[in-house]
Amino acid sequence: MNNIDKLTRCANTEQTKTQKLQSHSTESAKRVKLEFIRFTAWWRMACGD
């Protein structure tokens, strides 16, 4: 294995880590949005709107 292969492998690993973090952030944002919508619907039912 030469140095170019090592650099390529390291670069791909860093790219994969970044993609996983971005995916996790997107999933978290979607989850928060859904919970907010559920809470709003629950609040309206509880208050009788």
C-alpha positions in Angstrom: 0.0 0.0 0.0 1.4 3.4 -0.9 0.8 6.8 0.6 -1.8 7.8 -1.9 -4.0 4.8 -0.9 -3.6 5.8 2.7 -4.6 9.4 2.0 -7.6 8.3 0.0 -8.8 5.9 2.6 -8.5 8.6 5.3 -10.3 11.2 3.2 -13.2 8.8 2.6 -13.4 8.1 6.3 -13.6 11.8 7.1 -16.2 12.3 4.4 -18.3 9.4 5.8 -18.2 10.8 9.3 -19.3 14.2 8.0 -22.2 12.6 6.1 -23.3 10.6 9.1 -23.3 13.8 11.3 -25.3 15.7 8.7 -27.8 12.9 8.4 -28.2 12.7 12.2 -28.8 16.5 12.4 -31.4 16.3 9.7 -33.2 13.4 11.5 -33.1 15.3 14.8 -34.6 18.4 13.2 -37.4 16.3 11.7 -38.1 14.6 15.0 -38.2 18.0 16.8 -40.6 19.4 14.2 -42.9 16.4 14.5 -42.9 16.6 18.3 -43.7 20.3 18.1 -46.7 19.6 15.8 -47.9 16.9 18.1 -47.6 19.1 21.1 -49.5 21.9 19.4 -52.3 19.5 18.4 -52.5 18.1 21.9 -52.5 21.7 23.4 -55.4 22.7 21.1 -57.4 19.6 22.1 -56.7 20.2 25.8 -57.8 23.8 25.6 -60.8 23.1 23.5 -59.9 25.2 20.4 
